[in-house]
Amino acid sequence: MSVALIWAEARGGVIGQGGGIPWHLPEDLAHFRELTCGSTVVMGRKTWDSLPERFRPLPGRRNIVVTRDAEWTAEGAQVAHSLEAALGTGADETVWVIGGGDIYRQALGTADRIEITEVDLDPVGDTRAPEVGEGWARSQDPVDGFHESKSGIQYRFVTLTRDEPAAGQR
């Protein structure tokens, strides 16, 4: 099993504001769908709640929601009471951690891959991506500069792969 994290971040590491994403980038949504479809996705309960009802559960994916609330249930969601328990259920080739900020920070030490859509904006935000740190090889598309979205926003896709095996994967 491989653990991968995926998020979109603007300047300053902003990934969210008020339980939502402070921009609309259709190309990022398509990229997310392409990478995660057919896999297990792991998210916190607030991330689950932030998804539009028509997309809950995320179609074509096994949805695991991490919550400390022993009573919480939702149709189409498998409940786990810790990130460790959620990742322990993953028999897929890749388990995707899709948010939010606390779940990303918890999963960073076990991840061997991170997919980031860098968004060329300065929005106000109350949720930030974790500091990734050293030990990652970086590739990006495009190699130089940015793509331009049909919405006019500039963005690029970044893939980080761990130089050394992640904790628990040696």
Secondary structure, DSSP 8 states (H G I E B T S, - for coil): -EEEEEEEEEGGGEEEBTTB-SS--HHHHHHHHHHHTTSEEEEEHHHHHHS-GGGSS-TTSEEEEE-S-TT---TTEEEESSHHHHHHT--SSEEEEEE-HHHHHHHGGG-SEEEEEEE------SEE-----SSEEEEEESSSS-EE-TTS-EEEEEEEEESS--TT--
